[in-house]
Amino acid sequence: QVQVVESGGGLVQPGGSQRLSCTASGSIVSIYAMGWYRQVPGKQRELVAEITHIGRTNYADSVKGRFTISRDNDHNTVYLQMNRLKPEDTAVYYCLVDPVGSPFVWGQGTQVTVSS
């Protein structure tokens, strides 16, 4: 069984920065992909960024140039560095881990609020 724990999030002013972290633990052989999604009330969860085990990345158009995803394979951890945050980035951010040979696992979610 795989567990996923997120950290980071909170209140930040527009134009500010924040970093989210997500660590997977448990019965892990290796992890194919790790990613971040976000959701606001009344809307579907949407992809923010994802990264494969070889470092291939994919970003939502709305965050390109502002957010950077990275991962530490030795520690099964993925990071999301968020810069130049906007009020429309306010959402609950969820980590998704896709382990090889196991079902993908969601984190519990962490609230990011961008407001003055």
C-alpha positions, 0 to 999 in steps of 0.5 A: 500500500502506498501513502501520500503526504502533502505539505506546504500551502496556506495564504500568500499575497498576489505576486508571491511564491509558495512551494508544495511538497509531496512524499510517497511511502509504503510498498513502492518499487518505483514511481512512473509519474507524479503530479499536481492537480487543483480543484475549486468548488463547483469545478472539475479537478484539473492538471497543474503539472506532472513529471515522469520518472525521467524528468519529462514535464507537462504544464497547464497553459495557465501556469507555464512560466510561473510554476516549476515541478521537480522530483527527488526520485531517491526520496519519492518526493515531488515539489511544485514551486509556484511563483507570481501567484494570482488570485485565480490560483486559489484552489485545493492542490492535490498530489497524484502518485502513479506507482509502477505496478500499483493503482495511482494514489491521491494525496489529501489535498492542501489549500492554497489561497492567493489574496491580499 
